């Protein structure tokens, strides 16, 4: 029976590695659909489904990152068989980071690689994010300036009314992250990725991951802003496959 926690757009039961991708605030599993056929045969994409985005998901949207990580660990746990990779974009990277901590607490198998795209280990300063308690017009204005929501969604009152509750919940979740400057470094190899024009999580600040990873693979810079992964799909996948080859011998690089 298919899991409600992820979508598999191109099933590859013989794949050596499973790649779990977690979406940004307001995003869903479909933001990674284009990746499925571009990955090499040895990697199966599993796009994580977060609650609140689909009628068939039995839970409301998460509003707390620790609770979210525990629920994800419980839901994904039976599927997290090594070797697997966690890739997160923005809020998705926050959730992937917290999921690794939850996996550690549950003594489950850790990923062979964690990729943080457009997210700082210190968390994103709240003044750079929309205020989830703000009136609709102000909240939507900040969303529009960030560029993360398609203009056609912002211009359609019915679609926007459906989308806003999820976006507000997601940004509440982001505000619950508590940075632990003296916490133990993750044993999982960490790669940071960022857009050179990102003003929300400047790529120049992402080197701080080095203090929190037992093995830091460095920062990869891509053309674009906070949402560079939309326009740099092939480049991001190529970099990811290269990193996988560096940390495991089980990946077949095309």
C-alpha positions in Angstrom: 0.0 0.0 0.0 1.5 3.4 -1.0 2.6 5.6 1.9 0.6 8.9 2.5 3.9 10.5 3.4 5.6 10.7 0.0 5.0 10.5 -3.8 7.0 8.4 -6.1 6.6 9.8 -9.6 9.0 7.4 -11.3 9.1 4.1 -9.4 12.5 2.4 -9.4 12.3 -0.6 -7.1 15.9 -1.6 -7.9 17.4 1.8 -7.1 20.4 1.7 -4.8 19.5 5.1 -3.1 16.3 6.8 -2.2 16.2 10.6 -2.3 13.6 12.2 0.1 12.9 15.8 -0.9 11.1 18.2 1.5 9.4 21.3 0.1 9.5 25.0 1.1 6.8 26.9 2.9 3.6 26.7 0.9 5.1 24.1 -1.4 4.2 20.4 -1.8 5.5 17.2 -3.2 4.8 18.4 -6.8 7.6 20.9 -6.7 10.0 18.0 -7.2 8.0 16.2 -9.9 10.4 17.4 -12.6 13.3 15.8 -10.8 12.0 12.2 -11.1 13.0 11.5 -14.7 16.2 13.5 -14.5 17.9 11.4 -11.8 20.2 8.6 -12.7 18.7 5.0 -12.6 20.3 4.3 -9.3 18.3 6.9 -7.4 14.5 6.9 -6.7 12.9 10.2 -5.9 10.5 10.2 -2.9 8.9 13.7 -2.7 7.6 14.2 0.9 4.0 15.0 1.4 3.3 17.4 4.2 -0.1 17.5 6.0 -2.6 20.2 5.2 -1.9 20.3 1.5 -4.1 17.4 0.3 -7.6 16.3 1.2 -6.5 12.7 1.6 -3.9 13.6 4.3 -5.5 13.0 7.7 -3.6 15.6 9.6 -3.7 19.5 9.7 -0.6 21.4 8.6 2.3 21.4 11.1 2.9 24.5 13.1 5.8 23.3 15.3 9.1 22.0 13.9 9.8 19.5 16.7 6.3 18.0 16.5 6.6 17.9 12.7 9.9 16.1 12.9 8.6 13.5 15.3 5.5 12.9 13.1 7.7 12.6 10.0 10.0 10.2 11.7 7.1 8.1 12.7 5.5 8.2 9.3 8.7 7.7 7.2 10.5 5.6 9.7 9.7 2.2 8.2 10.9 3.4 4.8 14.1 5.0 5.9 16.4 2.1 5.0 20.0 3.0 4.1 21.3 4.3 2.0 19.0 7.3 1.7 19.4 11.1 1.3 17.5 14.0 2.7 17.2 17.2 0.6 15.3 20.1 1.8 14.6 23.6 0.4 14.1 26.5 2.8 11.5 25.3 5.4 12.0 21.8 3.9 15.7 22.0 4.9 14.7 23.0 8.4 12.4 20.0 8.6 15.0 17.7 7.2 17.5 18.9 9.8 15.0 18.3 12.6 14.1 15.0 11.1 17.7 13.9 11.4 17.6 14.8 15.1 14.4 12.8 15.5 15.9 9.8 13.7 18.9 10.0 16.1 16.5 10.0 19.1 14.7 7.0 17.7 18.0 5.2 16.8 17.0 4.8 13.2 19.4 4.6 10.3 20.7 8.1 9.5 20.9 9.4 5.9 24.2 9.2 4.0 23.8 12.8 3.0 21.8 15.9 4.1 21.5 18.8 1.6 20.3 22.2 3.0 19.2 24.4 0.2 18.4 28.1 1.1 18.4 27.5 4.9 20.8 28.6 7.5 21.6 26.4 10.5 21.0 29.4 12.7 17.5 29.7 11.2 16.2 32.6 9.1 15.9 35.9 11.0 12.2 36.5 11.5 12.4 40.0 10.1 13.2 38.4 6.7 10.0 36.3 6.7 6.3 37.1 6.5 4.6 37.5 9.8 2.0 34.7 10.0 -0.2 36.9 12.3 -0.2 39.9 9.9 -3.4 40.9 8.1 -3.9 39.2 4.7 -2.9 42.2 2.6 0.4 42.7 4.4 1.1 39.0 4.5 0.4 38.6 0.8 2.5 41.7 0.0 5.6 40.2 1.7 5.0 36.8 0.0 4.9 38.6 -3.3 8.2 40.3 -2.7 9.8 37.0 -1.7 8.8 35.5 -5.0 7.9 32.1 -3.6 4.2 32.1 -4.6 3.3 32.3 -8.3 1.7 35.6 -9.3 -1.4 33.8 -10.7 -2.0 32.4 -7.2 -1.7 35.8 -5.5 -4.1 37.2 -8.1 -6.8 34.6 -7.7 -8.9 35.2 -4.5 -10.3 31.6 -4.4 -6.9 29.9 -4.8 -5.3 32.4 -2.4 -8.0 31.7 0.2 -7.2 28.0 0.0 -3.4 28.6 0.1 -3.1 31.2 2.9 -3.9 28.9 5.9 -1.1 26.5 4.8 1.4 29.4 4.3 0.5 30.9 7.7 1.0 27.5 9.4 4.3 27.0 7.6 5.7 30.3 8.7 4.5 29.7 12.3 6.5 26.5 12.1 9.6 28.3 10.9 9.4 30.6 14.0 9.5 27.6 16.4 13.0 26.6 15.4 15.4 27.0 18.3 19.1 27.2 17.2 21.5 25.3 19.5 24.9 27.0 19.0 26.5 24.5 21.4 24.6 21.4 20.2 26.5 18.3 19.0 27.5 18.4 15.3 25.6 16.0 13.0 27.5 13.0 12.0 25.7 13.0 8.6 27.7 14.6 5.8 26.2 18.1 5.1 26.1 20.0 1.8 24.8 23.6 1.7 23.4 25.1 -1.4 22.3 28.7 -2.1 21.4 31.2 -4.8 23.9 34.1 -5.2 21.1 36.6 -5.3 19.2 35.2 -2.2 18.4 38.0 0.3 16.5 35.8 2.7 19.3 33.3 3.4 22.4 34.9 1.8 24.7 32.2 0.4 27.6 34.0 2.0 26.3 33.1 5.5 25.9 29.4 4.8 29.5 28.5 5.6 28.4 28.4 9.3 27.2 24.9 8.6 30.9 23.9 9.0 30.6 24.3 12.8 27.6 21.9 13.0 28.6 19.0 10.7 31.1 16.3 11.4 31.8 16.3 7.7 31.0 19.5 5.8 31.1 19.3 2.1 31.1 23.1 1.6 28.7 25.6 0.0 27.6 25.3 -3.6 26.5 28.6 -5.2 24.0 28.7 -8.0 22.6 31.6 -10.2 19.3 32.9 -8.8 17.6 33.9 -5.7 16.0 32.1 -2.7 14.1 29.8 -5.2 17.1 29.0 -7.4 16.2 25.3 -7.4 13.2 26.0 -9.7 15.4 27.3 -12.6 18.6 25.3 -11.9 17.1 21.8 -11.8 19.7 20.1 -13.9 22.6 21.9 -12.1 21.3 21.0 -8.7 20.7 17.4 -9.6 24.2 17.2 -11.1 25.7 18.6 -7.9 23.7 16.2 -5.8 24.7 13.2 -7.7 28.3 14.3 -7.5 28.1 14.6 -3.7 26.4 11.2 -3.5 29.2 9.6 -5.4 31.6 11.2 -2.9 29.9 9.8 0.2 28.7 6.3 -1.0 29.9 3.8 -3.5 26.3 2.6 -4.1 25.2 5.3 -6.5 25.6 4.8 -10.2 26.6 8.2 -11.6 25.5 8.7 -15.2 
